[in-house]
């Protein structure tokens, strides 16, 4: 898994840095993520941005006054982050560390005031046991009562993308595996990946020492409608603002979560050791 991910993302640090700001549609993932994370963050403290790539989120939280540890598997991503931090004079607020979300042994238990794993990083852990280990590690390093926010790439939206953009793949084993298991081996132009159903992500955090607060569809009802959303932004700005408000009001609905290209789970680590999440 790590070899394929490193190879794919190692050639794309500039592209990944621009991904969330390249157009209004891609910006919807960033806007929705920030909106919901800021609802649960403490007013100050240290954040772990696990798998944070070139630092788009780390830099945003540094601007907001937090101290951030940015961990990523891909050295080229960290090099890009270092360049941006230097340019923005934020080196003192963001520390960089190369490593995997499956092994956070550099950090003690209960280290961070918030733990983030955004942009689909957990989706690139293709082995189920390693994914479970990653979830355990993300929870372990969070302080009691700290928020833990993890976003993944959605399976249903990916299946629809196959219909729209890659219909020639529908008769192949690639599509069969994707549709039945969510697994993709990295053989057709993207990094190795596991595409999630919402219940899979929820189940990954069940019976852990967390309370699940909500699930959020980051593109929500706009998923798959890049051209239409970008056109609305360009040609009808008032309608675009109304759409964004409507999106934010509805993106926690199960349907919006299920069809979204990316969706996020927001948890809080339980303050009493041994207390399990019994309500979800």
PAZAPA-4460 file (N, C-alpha, C; in steps of 0.05 Angstrom, whole numbers, plus 32768, in hexadecimal, padded with zeros to 4 digits):
% residues 280
    n_x    n_y    n_z   ca_x   ca_y   ca_z    c_x    c_y    c_z   seq   type   mol
   8010   7FE8   8000   8000   8000   8000   8011   8019   8000     1      X     A
   8024   801B   8013   8033   8034   8015   8044   803A   7FFD     2      X     A
   804E   8025   7FF0   805E   8029   7FD8   804E   8036   7FC2     3      X     A
   8036   802B   7FBD   8025   8037   7FA8   801C   8053   7FAF     4      X     A
   8016   8058   7FC8   800D   8072   7FD0   8024   8086   7FCE     5      X     A
   803C   807E   7FD7   8053   8090   7FD4   8059   8097   7FB7     6      X     A
   8057   8083   7FA6   805D   8087   7F8A   8049   809A   7F7D     7      X     A
   802F   8096   7F83   801B   80A7   7F77   801D   80C4   7F81     8      X     A
   801D   80C7   7F9C   801C   80E2   7FA7   8037   80F0   7FA6     9      X     A
   804D   80E0   7FA5   8067   80EC   7FA3   806C   80FD   7F8A    10      X     A
   805C   80F7   7F76   805F   8106   7F5D   804B   811D   7F5B    11      X     A
   803B   8122   7F70   8025   8135   7F6E   8023   8149   7F85    12      X     A
   8039   8152   7F91   8036   8164   7FA8   8029   817F   7FA0    13      X     A
   8031   818A   7F89   8025   81A3   7F81   8007   81A0   7F7B    14      X     A
   8000   818A   7F6D   7FE4   8185   7F67   7FD4   8181   7F80    15      X     A
   7FDE   8173   7F93   7FD0   816E   7FAC   7FCD   8188   7FBC    16      X     A
   7FE1   8199   7FBB   7FDF   81B3   7FC9   7FC8   81C3   7FBE    17      X     A
   7FC4   81C2   7FA4   7FAF   81D2   7F97   7F94   81C4   7F96    18      X     A
   7F93   81AB   7F9C   7F7A   819B   7F98   7F62   81A8   7FA5    19      X     A
   7F64   81B1   7FBD   7F4D   81BB   7FCC   7F45   81D8   7FC5    20      X     A
   7F55   81E5   7FB4   7F4F   8201   7FAD   7F4E   8204   7F8E    21      X     A
   7F4E   81EE   7F7F   7F50   81F1   7F62   7F36   81FB   7F56    22      X     A
   7F1F   81F7   7F63   7F06   8202   7F59   7EF2   8200   7F70    23      X     A
   7EDA   820C   7F6D   7EC7   820C   7F83   7EBE   81F0   7F8B    24      X     A
   7EBC   81DE   7F77   7EB4   81C2   7F7E   7EC7   81B5   7F91    25      X     A
   7EE1   81B6   7F8A   7EF5   81AA   7F9C   7EF7   81B9   7FB7    26      X     A
   7EF1   81D3   7FB5   7EF1   81E3   7FCE   7EDB   81DC   7FE1    27      X     A
   7EC7   81CE   7FD7   7EB1   81C6   7FE8   7EBA   81B2   7FFD    28      X     A
   7ECC   81A0   7FF6   7ED8   818D   800A   7EE6   819C   8020    29      X     A
   7EF6   81B0   8018   7F05   81C0   802C   7EF2   81D0   803E    30      X     A
   7EDF   81DE   8031   7ECC   81EF   8040   7EBC   81DF   8054    31      X     A
   7EB1   81C8   804B   7EA1   81B8   805D   7EB1   81AC   8074    32      X     A
   7EC9   81A2   806D   7EDB   8197   8082   7EE1   81AC   8097    33      X     A
   7EE9   81C4   808F   7EF0   81D9   80A2   7ED8   81E1   80B2    34      X     A
   7EC1   81E4   80A6   7EA9   81EC   80B4   7EA2   81DA   80CB    35      X     A
   7EA3   81C0   80C6   7E9B   81AD   80DB   7EB1   81A7   80EF    36      X     A
   7ECA   81A8   80E6   7EE0   81A4   80FA   7EE1   81BB   810E    37      X     A
   7EDD   81D3   8104   7EDE   81EA   8116   7EC8   81EA   812B    38      X     A
   7EB3   81DC   8126   7E9E   81D9   813A   7EA7   81C9   8152    39      X     A
   7EBB   81B8   814F   7EC2   81A6   8165   7EDE   81AB   8170    40      X     A
   7EEE   81BC   8163   7F09   81C1   816C   7F0A   81D0   8187    41      X     A
   7F1D   81CA   8198   7F21   81DB   81AF   7F2C   81F6   81A6    42      X     A
   7F2A   820A   81B7   7F33   8225   81AF   7F50   8228   81A9    43      X     A
   7F60   8215   81B4   7F7D   8216   81AF   7F88   81FA   81B4    44      X     A
   7FA2   81F7   81AD   7FAF   81DD   81B2   7FBE   81D3   819A    45      X     A
   7FC6   81B9   819C   7FD6   81AD   8187   7FC5   8198   8178    46      X     A
   7FC7   819A   815E   7FB8   8189   814C   7FCB   8176   813D    47      X     A
   7FC3   815D   813B   7FD1   814A   8129   7FC2   8149   810E    48      X     A
   7FD0   8150   80F9   7FC5   814E   80DE   7FD3   8136   80D1    49      X     A
   7FC6   811F   80D5   7FD1   8105   80CD   7FCB   80FF   80AF    50      X     A
   7FE0   80FC   809F   7FDC   80F9   8083   7FD5   8113   8075    51      X     A
   7FDF   8129   807F   7FD7   8143   8076   7FE3   814D   805D    52      X     A
   7FF3   813D   804F   7FFD   8144   8035   800E   815E   8035    53      X     A
   8009   8170   8022   8019   8188   8020   8010   819E   8034    54      X     A
   7FFD   8198   8045   7FF8   81AA   805C   7FE1   81BE   8058    55      X     A
   7FCF   81BA   8046   7FB9   81CD   8042   7FAA   81D1   805C    56      X     A
   7FA2   81BC   8069   7F93   81BF   8082   7FA5   81C7   8099    57      X     A
   7FBD   81BD   809B   7FD0   81C4   80B0   7FD5   81E2   80B0    58      X     A
   7FD9   81ED   8099   7FDE   820A   8096   7FC5   821A   809F    59      X     A
   7FAE   8210   8097   7F95   821F   809E   7F92   821F   80BD    60      X     A
   7F98   8209   80CA   7F95   8208   80E7   7FAB   8218   80F5    61      X     A
   7FC3   8219   80E9   7FD8   822A   80F3   7FD0   8247   80F2    62      X     A
   7FC4   824F   80DC   7FBA   826B   80DA   7FA5   8271   80F0    63      X     A
   7F96   825C   80F8   7F82   8260   810D   7F8E   8260   8129    64      X     A
   7FA8   825C   812B   7FB5   825E   8145   7FBC   8243   8152    65      X     A
   7FB7   822D   8145   7FBE   8213   8150   7FDB   820C   8149    66      X     A
   7FE7   81FA   815A   8000   81EE   8153   7FFA   81D3   8147    67      X     A
   8006   81CC   8130   7FFF   81B5   8121   8017   81A4   811C    68      X     A
   8013   818A   811F   8027   8176   8116   801C   8169   80FD    69      X     A
   802A   816D   80E7   8022   8163   80CD   8033   814A   80C7    70      X     A
   8025   8133   80C6   8032   811A   80C0   8029   8110   80A5    71      X     A
   803C   8107   8094   8034   80FB   807B   8048   80E6   8072    72      X     A
   803E   80D3   8063   804E   80BD   8059   8061   80C4   8043    73      X     A
   805B   80DA   8034   8068   80E1   801B   807B   80F8   801F    74      X     A
   8095   80F4   801D   80A8   810A   8022   80A5   8122   8010    75      X     A
   809C   811D   7FF7   8098   8134   7FE5   8081   8146   7FEE    76      X     A
   806E   813A   7FFB   8058   814A   8006   8062   815C   801D    77      X     A
   8073   8151   802E   807D   8160   8044   8090   8176   803A    78      X     A
   809F   8171   8025   80B0   8185   8019   809F   819D   800F    79      X     A
   8088   8196   8002   8076   81AB   7FF9   806B   81BB   8010    80      X     A
   8063   81AD   8026   8059   81BA   803D   806E   81CD   804A    81      X     A
   8087   81C4   804A   809C   81D4   8056   80A0   81EE   8046    82      X     A
   809E   81EC   802B   80A0   8204   801A   8089   8217   8020    83      X     A
   8071   820D   8023   805A   821F   8028   805C   822B   8044    84      X     A
   8065   821C   8057   8068   8227   8072   807C   823D   8073    85      X     A
   8092   8239   8065   80A7   824E   8064   809C   8267   8056    86      X     A
   808D   8263   8041   8082   827A   8032   806F   828A   8043    87      X     A
   805F   827C   8054   804B   8289   8065   8055   828F   8081    88      X     A
   806F   8289   8086   807B   828F   80A0   806C   8281   80B7    89      X     A
   8066   8268   80B2   8058   8258   80C7   8068   8241   80D1    90      X     A
   8082   8241   80CC   8093   822A   80D4   8090   8224   80F2    91      X     A
   808D   8239   8102   808C   8235   811F   8072   8229   8129    92      X     A
   805E   8227   8118   8044   821C   8121   803E   8200   8116    93      X     A
   804E   81F7   8102   8049   81DD   80F6   8063   81CD   80F6    94      X     A
   8063   81B6   8102   807A   81A4   8101   8073   818E   80ED    95      X     A
   8088   8184   80DF   8085   8170   80CA   8092   8156   80D2    96      X     A
   8084   8140   80CC   808E   8125   80D2   8086   8111   80BD    97      X     A
   8099   8102   80B3   8093   80ED   809F   808B   80D4   80AE    98      X     A
   8075   80C8   80A6   806C   80B0   80B3   8050   80A8   80AA    99      X     A
   8047   8091   80B4   802E   8085   80AC   8019   8088   80C2   100      X     A
   8000   808B   80BA   7FEB   808D   80CE   7FE7   8072   80DC   101      X     A
   7FF2   805D   80D2   7FF0   8043   80DF   8003   803F   80F6   102      X     A
   8016   8051   80F8   802A   804F   810D   8031   806B   8117   103      X     A
   8024   8073   812D   8028   808D   8139   8038   808B   8153   104      X     A
   804A   8077   8153   805A   8071   816B   806C   8088   8173   105      X     A
   8071   809C   8162   8080   80B3   8169   8071   80C4   817E   106      X     A
   8058   80BF   8181   8047   80D0   8193   803D   80C0   81AB   107      X     A
   803E   80CC   81C2   8034   80C0   81DA   8015   80BF   81D9   108      X     A
   800A   80AE   81EB   7FED   80AE   81EE   7FE3   80C9   81F6   109      X     A
   7FCA   80D0   81ED   7FBD   80E9   81F6   7FCE   8102   81F1   110      X     A
   7FDA   8103   81D9   7FEC   8119   81D3   7FDF   8132   81C8   111      X     A
   7FCA   812E   81B7   7FBF   8144   81A7   7FA4   814E   81B0   112      X     A
   7F9F   8168   81AD   7F85   8174   81B4   7F71   816F   819E   113      X     A
   7F7A   8167   8186   7F68   815F   8170   7F78   814E   815D   114      X     A
   7F6B   813A   8151   7F79   8129   813E   7F69   8129   8124   115      X     A
   7F76   812F   810E   7F69   8131   80F4   7F77   811D   80E1   116      X     A
   7F67   8111   80D0   7F72   80FF   80BB   7F5F   8104   80A3   117      X     A
   7F67   8117   8092   7F55   8122   807E   7F5D   811B   8061   118      X     A
   7F4B   8121   804E   7F51   811F   8032   7F52   8102   8027   119      X     A
   7F4A   80EF   8037   7F49   80D3   802E   7F61   80C3   8035   120      X     A
   7F72   80CC   8047   7F8A   80BD   804F   7F84   80A1   8058   121      X     A
   7F6F   809E   8069   7F68   8083   8073   7F60   8071   805C   122      X     A
   7F55   807C   8046   7F4D   806C   802F   7F65   805F   8022   123      X     A
   7F7C   806B   8025   7F94   8060   8018   7FA2   804B   8029   124      X     A
   7F96   8043   8040   7F9F   802C   804F   7F8E   8015   8046   125      X     A
   7F98   8004   8035   7F87   7FF0   8027   7F84   7FD6   8037   126      X     A
   7F95   7FD1   804A   7F93   7FB8   805A   7F80   7FBD   8071   127      X     A
   7F6B   7FAE   8075   7F57   7FB3   808A   7F64   7FB3   80A6   128      X     A
   7F77   7FA1   80AC   7F83   7FA1   80C6   7F94   7FBA   80CB   129      X     A
   7FA1   7FC4   80B5   7FB0   7FDD   80B7   7F9E   7FF5   80BB   130      X     A
   7F86   7FF4   80AE   7F73   800A   80B2   7F6A   800B   80CF   131      X     A
   7F64   7FF3   80DA   7F5C   7FF2   80F6   7F72   7FFD   8109   132      X     A
   7F8B   7FF5   8102   7FA1   7FFF   8112   7FA4   801D   8110   133      X     A
   7F9F   8028   80F8   7FA1   8045   80F4   7F8C   8053   8105   134      X     A
   7F73   8049   8105   7F5E   8055   8115   7F65   8054   8133   135      X     A
   7F6F   803D   813C   7F78   803B   8158   7F8D   804F   815F   136      X     A
   7FA0   8053   814D   7FB6   8066   8152   7FAB   8083   8153   137      X     A
   7F99   808A   8140   7F8E   80A5   8140   7F80   80AB   815A   138      X     A
   7F72   8097   8165   7F64   809A   817E   7F77   809B   8195   139      X     A
   7F8C   808A   8195   7F9F   8089   81AB   7FAC   80A3   81B1   140      X     A
   7FB4   80B1   819C   7FC4   80CA   81A0   7FB3   80E2   81A6   141      X     A
   7F99   80DF   81A4   7F87   80F5   81AB   7F83   80F7   81CA   142      X     A
   7F82   810F   81D4   7F7C   8113   81F0   7F5E   810C   81F6   143      X     A
   7F58   8107   820F   7F3C   8103   8216   7F2C   811C   820E   144      X     A
   7F15   8117   8203   7F02   812C   81FA   7F0B   813A   81E0   145      X     A
   7F21   8131   81D5   7F2B   813E   81BC   7F1A   8134   81A4   146      X     A
   7F15   8146   8191   7F08   813D   8178   7F1B   812D   8166   147      X     A
   7F10   811A   8159   7F1E   8109   8145   7F0E   810A   812B   148      X     A
   7F19   8115   8116   7F0B   8119   80FD   7F19   810B   80E6   149      X     A
   7F0B   80F9   80D9   7F17   80E8   80C4   7F06   80E9   80AC   150      X     A
   7F11   80F0   8095   7F02   80EF   807C   7F0D   80DA   8069   151      X     A
   7EFB   80CE   8059   7F03   80B8   8047   7EF6   80BE   802C   152      X     A
   7EFD   80AD   8018   7EF2   80AF   7FFD   7EDA   809C   7FFB   153      X     A
   7EC3   80A6   7FF1   7EAB   8096   7FF1   7EA9   8083   7FDA   154      X     A
   7E9F   806B   7FE0   7E9D   8056   7FCB   7E86   805C   7FB7   155      X     A
   7E6F   8064   7FC0   7E59   8068   7FAE   7E5F   807E   7F9A   156      X     A
   7E6B   8094   7FA3   7E72   80AA   7F90   7E87   80A0   7F7C   157      X     A
   7E99   808F   7F85   7EAD   8084   7F73   7EA1   8072   7F5E   158      X     A
   7E8D   8063   7F65   7E7F   8052   7F52   7E71   8063   7F3D   159      X     A
   7E65   8079   7F46   7E57   808C   7F33   7E6C   8099   7F21   160      X     A
   7E84   809F   7F2B   7E99   80AA   7F1B   7EA1   8097   7F05   161      X     A
   7EA2   807D   7F0B   7EA8   8069   7EF7   7E93   806B   7EE0   162      X     A
   7E7A   806E   7EE7   7E64   806F   7ED3   7E68   8088   7EC2   163      X     A
   7E6F   809F   7ECE   7E71   80B8   7EBF   7E8A   80BA   7EAF   164      X     A
   7EA1   80B3   7EBC   7EBB   80B9   7EAF   7ECA   80A1   7EA4   165      X     A
   7EC4   8089   7EAF   7ED3   8071   7EA7   7EC1   805A   7EA2   166      X     A
   7EAD   805D   7E90   7E9A   8047   7E8B   7EA8   802E   7E80   167      X     A
   7EBF   8032   7E73   7ECD   801B   7E67   7ED8   8008   7E7D   168      X     A
   7ED9   8012   7E96   7EE3   8001   7EAC   7ECD   7FF0   7EB9   169      X     A
   7EB4   7FF5   7EB3   7E9E   7FE8   7EC1   7E9E   7FCA   7EBD   170      X     A
   7EA8   7FC1   7EA6   7EA9   7FA4   7EA1   7EC3   7F97   7EAA   171      X     A
   7ED4   7FA6   7EB9   7EED   7F9B   7EC1   7EED   7F92   7EDE   172      X     A
   7F02   7F83   7EE6   7F05   7F7A   7F01   7F09   7F92   7F14   173      X     A
   7F15   7FA7   7F0A   7F19   7FBF   7F1A   7EFE   7FC9   7F25   174      X     A
   7EEB   7FCB   7F13   7ED0   7FD4   7F1C   7EC3   7FC0   7F2E   175      X     A
   7EC5   7FA7   7F27   7EB8   7F92   7F38   7EC2   7F93   7F54   176      X     A
   7EDD   7F96   7F58   7EE8   7F97   7F73   7EDF   7FB0   7F81   177      X     A
   7EE0   7FC7   7F72   7ED8   7FE0   7F7E   7EBB   7FDE   7F88   178      X     A
   7EA9   7FD4   7F77   7E8D   7FD4   7F7E   7E87   7FC0   7F95   179      X     A
   7E95   7FAA   7F96   7E8E   7F95   7FAA   7E9D   7F99   7FC4   180      X     A
   7EB5   7FA3   7FC3   7EC6   7FA4   7FDC   7ECF   7FC1   7FE2   181      X     A
   7ECF   7FD3   7FCF   7EDA   7FED   7FD3   7EF8   7FEF   7FCE   182      X     A
   7F04   7FD8   7FC7   7F21   7FD7   7FC5   7F2A   7FDD   7FA8   183      X     A
   7F41   7FEB   7FA6   7F4C   7FF2   7F8C   7F6B   7FF0   7F8F   184      X     A
   7F77   7FE2   7F7C   7F93   7FDA   7F80   7FA8   7FEE   7F75   185      X     A
   7F9E   8004   7F6A   7FB1   8018   7F60   7FBB   8014   7F44   186      X     A
   7FAD   8002   7F35   7FB7   7FFB   7F1A   7FAD   800C   7F03   187      X     A
   7F9B   801F   7F09   7F8F   802E   7EF3   7F8F   804C   7EF7   188      X     A
   7FA6   8056   7F01   7FA9   8073   7F01   7FA5   8082   7F1C   189      X     A
   7F9E   8073   7F31   7F9A   8080   7F4B   7FA9   806F   7F60   190      X     A
   7FAF   807B   7F77   7FBD   806D   7F8C   7FAC   8056   7F97   191      X     A
   7FB8   8040   7FA1   7FA9   802B   7FAE   7F96   8037   7FC3   192      X     A
   7F7D   802C   7FC4   7F69   8039   7FD4   7F53   8026   7FDD   193      X     A
   7F48   802B   7FF4   7F2F   801F   7FFC   7F1A   8034   7FFE   194      X     A
   7F05   8031   7FED   7EEF   8044   7FED   7ED9   803B   8000   195      X     A
   7ED1   804E   8011   7EC0   8047   8028   7EA2   804A   8023   196      X     A
   7E93   803A   802F   7E77   803F   8034   7E74   804C   8050   197      X     A
   7E60   805D   8054   7E5E   806B   806E   7E5E   8058   8086   198      X     A
   7E4F   8042   8084   7E4E   8030   809A   7E6A   8024   80A1   199      X     A
   7E7B   8020   808D   7E96   8016   8092   7EA5   8029   80A3   200      X     A
   7EA3   8043   809D   7EB2   8057   80AC   7EA7   8059   80C9   201      X     A
   7E8D   8059   80CB   7E81   8059   80E5   7E89   8040   80F5   202      X     A
   7E88   8029   80E9   7E90   8010   80F7   7EAD   8011   8100   203      X     A
   7EBE   801E   80F1   7EDA   8020   80F8   7EDF   802D   8112   204      X     A
   7ECC   803E   811A   7ECF   804D   8133   7EBB   8043   8149   205      X     A
   7EAB   8030   8142   7E99   8024   8156   7EAA   8013   816A   206      X     A
   7EA0   8013   8183   7EAC   8003   8198   7EC9   800A   819D   207      X     A
   7ED0   8023   8195   7EEA   802F   819D   7EE3   8042   81B4   208      X     A
   7EF8   804F   81BF   7EF3   8062   81D5   7EED   807D   81CA   209      X     A
   7ED8   807F   81B9   7ED0   8098   81AE   7EB1   8099   81AD   210      X     A
   7EA7   80B1   81AC   7E8B   80B6   81A5   7E89   80C1   8189   211      X     A
   7E79   80B6   8179   7E75   80C0   815D   7E61   80D7   815E   212      X     A
   7E6A   80EE   8155   7E59   8106   8156   7E49   8109   813D   213      X     A
   7E56   8106   8125   7E47   8109   810C   7E57   80FF   80F5   214      X     A
   7E49   80FA   80DF   7E56   80F4   80C5   7E4E   810B   80B3   215      X     A
   7E61   8113   80A1   7E5D   812A   8090   7E65   8123   8073   216      X     A
   7E53   8128   8060   7E59   8126   8044   7E67   8140   803A   217      X     A
   7E80   813E   8032   7E8F   8156   802D   7E88   8164   8013   218      X     A
   7E82   8155   7FFE   7E76   8160   7FE6   7E58   815E   7FE6   219      X     A
   7E4E   814A   7FF5   7E31   8147   7FF9   7E22   8144   7FDF   220      X     A
   7E0C   8153   7FDD   7DFA   8151   7FC6   7E06   815B   7FAC   221      X     A
   7E1C   816A   7FAE   7E2A   8173   7F96   7E3D   815E   7F8A   222      X     A
   7E40   8148   7F98   7E53   8133   7F8E   7E4E   812C   7F71   223      X     A
   7E63   812C   7F61   7E60   8125   7F45   7E57   813C   7F33   224      X     A
   7E51   8153   7F3F   7E47   816A   7F30   7E5A   8181   7F30   225      X     A
   7E73   817B   7F2A   7E88   8190   7F2A   7E81   81A6   7F16   226      X     A
   7E7A   819F   7EFD   7E75   81B3   7EE9   7E5E   81C5   7EF1   227      X     A
   7E49   81BA   7EFC   7E31   81C9   7F04   7E37   81DC   7F1B   228      X     A
   7E46   81D2   7F2F   7E4C   81E3   7F46   7E5F   81FA   7F3E   229      X     A
   7E73   81F4   7F2E   7E86   8209   7F25   7E77   821E   7F14   230      X     A
   7E64   8215   7F04   7E55   8228   7EF4   7E44   823A   7F05   231      X     A
   7E38   822E   7F1A   7E27   823E   7F2C   7E38   8253   7F3A   232      X     A
   7E50   824C   7F43   7E62   825F   7F4F   7E69   8276   7F3C   233      X     A
   7E6E   826F   7F23   7E77   8283   7F10   7E60   8295   7F06   234      X     A
   7E49   828A   7F02   7E34   8298   7EF4   7E1D   82A2   7F06   235      X     A
   7E1A   8295   7F1D   7E03   829C   7F2F   7E0D   829C   7F4C   236      X     A
   7E1D   82B0   7F53   7E29   82AF   7F6E   7E15   82AF   7F85   237      X     A
   7DFE   82BC   7F82   7DEA   82BB   7F98   7DDF   829E   7F9B   238      X     A
   7DD9   8292   7F84   7DD0   8276   7F84   7DE5   8264   7F90   239      X     A
   7DFE   8269   7F8A   7E14   8259   7F95   7E14   825B   7FB3   240      X     A
   7E11   8273   7FBE   7E12   8276   7FDB   7DFA   8267   7FE8   241      X     A
   7DE3   8268   7FDB   7DCC   825A   7FE5   7DD1   823C   7FE4   242      X     A
   7DDE   8232   7FCF   7DE4   8216   7FCD   7DF7   820D   7FE3   243      X     A
   7E0B   821D   7FE9   7E1E   8216   7FFE   7E10   8215   8019   244      X     A
   7DFF   8228   801F   7DEF   8227   8038   7DDE   820E   8039   245      X     A
   7DD2   8207   8022   7DC1   81EF   8021   7DD2   81D6   8025   246      X     A
   7DE9   81D5   8019   7DFC   81BF   801C   7E03   81BB   8039   247      X     A
   7E0B   81D1   8047   7E14   81CF   8062   7DFD   81C6   8075   248      X     A
   7DE4   81CD   806D   7DCD   81C5   807E   7DC7   81A7   807A   249      X     A
   7DCF   819B   8064   7DC6   8180   805D   7DDD   816C   805B   250      X     A
   7DF6   8174   805F   7E0C   8162   8059   7E10   814D   806F   251      X     A
   7E02   814F   8085   7E03   813A   8099   7DEC   8125   8096   252      X     A
   7DDA   8129   8083   7DC6   8116   807D   7DD3   80FC   8072   253      X     A
   7DC9   80E5   807A   7DD6   80CC   8071   7DD9   80CA   8053   254      X     A
   7DC5   80D3   8044   7DC7   80D2   8027   7DDD   80E3   801C   255      X     A
   7DE0   80FB   8027   7DF6   810D   801E   7E11   8101   8025   256      X     A
   7E13   80F4   803C   7E2C   80E7   8043   7E32   80D0   8030   257      X     A
   7E1E   80BF   802B   7E22   80A7   801B   7E2B   80AC   7FFE   258      X     A
   7E21   80C2   7FF2   7E27   80C7   7FD6   7E3F   80D9   7FD2   259      X     A
   7E4B   80E2   7FE8   7E60   80F6   7FE7   7E7B   80EA   7FDE   260      X     A
   7E8A   80F9   7FCE   7EA5   80F0   7FC6   7EB7   80EC   7FDE   261      X     A
   7EB5   80FE   7FF1   7EC4   80FB   800A   7EB0   80FF   8021   262      X     A
   7EB2   80EF   8036   7EA2   80F4   804D   7EB3   80F1   8066   263      X     A
   7EAA   80FE   807C   7EBA   8100   8094   7EAA   80F7   80AC   264      X     A
   7EB8   80E9   80BE   7EAD   80E2   80D8   7EBA   80F4   80ED   265      X     A
   7EA9   80FE   80FF   7EB3   810F   8115   7EAD   8101   812F   266      X     A
   7EC1   80FB   813E   7EBF   80ED   8158   7ECB   80FE   816E   267      X     A
   7EC5   80F6   8186   7ED3   8102   819D   7EDC   80EB   81AF   268      X     A
   7EF6   80ED   81B7   7F01   80D8   81C8   7EF4   80D9   81E4   269      X     A
   7EEB   80C2   81ED   7EDD   80C2   8207   7EF1   80C9   821D   270      X     A
   7EE6   80D7   8231   7EF7   80E0   8247   7EFB   80CB   825C   271      X     A
   7EE9   80B7   825D   7EEB   80A2   8271   7EF6   8089   8264   272      X     A
   7F0D   807F   826D   7F18   8067   8261   7F06   8050   8265   273      X     A
   7F02   8042   824E   7EF1   802A   824F   7ED4   8030   8246   274      X     A
   7ECD   804A   8245   7EB2   8051   823C   7EB0   804E   821E   275      X     A
   7E9E   803E   8214   7E9B   8039   81F7   7E84   8049   81EC   276      X     A
   7E85   804D   81D2   7E70   805B   81C4   7E58   8048   81C1   277      X     A
   7E43   804C   81D1   7E2C   803A   81D1   7E15   8045   81C1   278      X     A
   7E17   805E   81B8   7E00   806B   81AC   7E00   8069   818E   279      X     A
   7E15   805E   8183   7E18   805D   8165   7E1F   8041   815D   280      X     A
***
